[in-house]
């Protein structure tokens, strides 16, 4: 869910992986792995991505699975809050 949300938001903003890498300082290869779900992001990486993609940090953190399930349920998903 997290990776597809990041990738969808990046593409909707017409950003390449290189663009997002330049905006966040996160290596392009790591961004690709985060989007594919083969790597789990750190909280700091999620915060950098949220800022670069104009998303609420807490919702993206929840989508990344970095919160306990009961807390995550309170936030919902990025799609459910209209981003």
N, C-alpha and C positions, 0 to 999 in steps of 0.2 A: 504494500500500500504506500509506504513512504516513498520508495523509489519512483513509482509511477506518478505520484503527486508532484514530485520535484521535476521529473522529466516533462510531464504535461504542462506545468507552469512555465518551465524554461522554454519549451517550444511555443507556447502561446505568446510569450514575450519575444519570440523570434531570436532567441539567444542560442549560440552554439555552446558546446562544452568548453571551448576555448574562452568564449565570452564569460561564462559563469566562473570558470577558473580564475580569470583575471579579476572578476568582481569579488571573489571570496578568498583567493589565495590558496584554494584547495586544488591539488594536482588534478589535471584532466583525467588521468587514469583512475584515480580514486573516485572522482565524480561518476565516471562510467560504472564502476563497481557499486557505488551507492545507488545509482538509478536502477541497476539490474537486480539489486537485492543480494548480491554476493558478499557485500560488506555492510556492517552496521555502523552508522555514524556515531560520533561522540556528541555530547550535548553542545560543545563549542562549535562543531561543524554544522549542526542543525541551526544554531543561532546565526552563523554566517550565511547559510543558505536562505534562511527566512528573511534576513535583511536584504540580500541581493534579489530575492524573488518577490519582495513586498508581501510577505505572508506573516501571520501572527506566529511568533516563536512558540508559544505554548501549544498551539494546535499542531504545528509541525513536529514538536517534541512528542506529543501524544501519538501522532501517526507513525513516528519512528519506533514506537514501542518502548520508549525510555521512561514511561510512567507505569505504575502498577495498574492492572486492569480496571479497578474500581474508579481510580482517578481519571484514567483514559476515557472511560465511558461518559464522564461528565463533560468532556470537551467535544466529543463527536469526531468527525473527520473534517478535513479541509473542504471537501465537496459539500458537506451538510451546512456549512456556515457561509456558503456563497462565494468562495474565493475562486 
